[in-house]
C-alpha cells in the first residue's frame, strides 16, 4: 500500500478498520478535528479508541505507561 492510498480514507474509516481487526492489540489516539497543518495552535481535543482485545483497565495501564515514558524522555 502506498502512502497516497491512505489519503482517500477518512480518519473514522481508518480507525474503524483497526477496531474491527482481531489481530489489533493497542490504542488509537487521534485529534477530534482534522489537523492538516504542521503547526499546533491552542488546545486540542483527542479521542481514544480500543477494541474488545483490550479491557478498559488494560488500555488505561498502557496509556499510563506511554505517559510515563514520554515524561522521562521529554518527547
C-alpha positions in Angstrom: 0.0 0.0 0.0 1.3 3.4 -0.9 1.1 6.3 1.5 -1.1 8.1 -1.0 -3.6 5.2 -0.8 -4.3 6.1 2.8 -5.2 9.7 1.8 -8.5 8.6 0.3 -9.8 7.3 3.6 -11.2 9.4 6.5 -9.8 9.1 10.0 -13.1 7.5 11.1 -12.8 4.8 8.4 -9.1 4.0 9.3 -9.8 3.8 13.0 -12.9 1.7 12.3 -10.8 -0.7 10.2 -8.3 -1.2 13.1 -11.0 -1.7 15.7 -12.6 -4.5 13.6 -9.3 -6.4 13.3 -9.0 -9.3 15.7 -5.2 -9.0 15.4 -5.1 -5.4 16.6 -4.0 -5.0 20.2 -3.4 -1.5 21.1 -4.9 2.0 21.5 -5.5 4.6 18.8 -5.4 8.3 19.8 -6.3 10.9 17.3 -7.4 14.6 17.2 -11.1 15.1 17.3 -10.8 17.6 14.4 -8.8 17.1 11.2 -5.4 18.6 11.6 -3.6 19.2 8.3 -1.1 21.9 9.3 2.3 21.2 10.8 1.9 23.9 13.4 0.0 23.3 16.6 -2.1 26.3 17.8 -4.1 26.3 21.0 -5.6 23.3 22.8 -6.7 20.1 21.1 -9.3 17.5 22.0 -8.4 13.9 21.4 -10.4 10.7 21.1 -9.1 7.3 22.4 -10.2 4.0 20.8 -9.6 0.4 21.8 -11.3 -2.7 20.8 -12.5 -5.8 22.6 -9.0 -7.3 22.5 -8.2 -4.9 25.5 -10.3 -4.3 28.6 -10.6 -0.7 29.7 -8.2 -1.3 32.6 -5.6 -2.7 30.3 -6.0 0.3 27.9 -5.6 2.7 30.9 -2.4 1.0 32.0 -1.0 1.2 28.5 -1.7 4.9 28.3 -0.2 5.4 31.8 3.0 3.6 30.6 3.1 5.8 27.5 2.7 9.0 29.5 5.5 8.0 31.9 7.8 7.1 29.0 7.1 10.5 27.4 7.7 12.3 30.7 11.1 10.5 31.1 12.3 11.2 27.6 10.7 14.7 27.3 9.1 13.8 23.9 
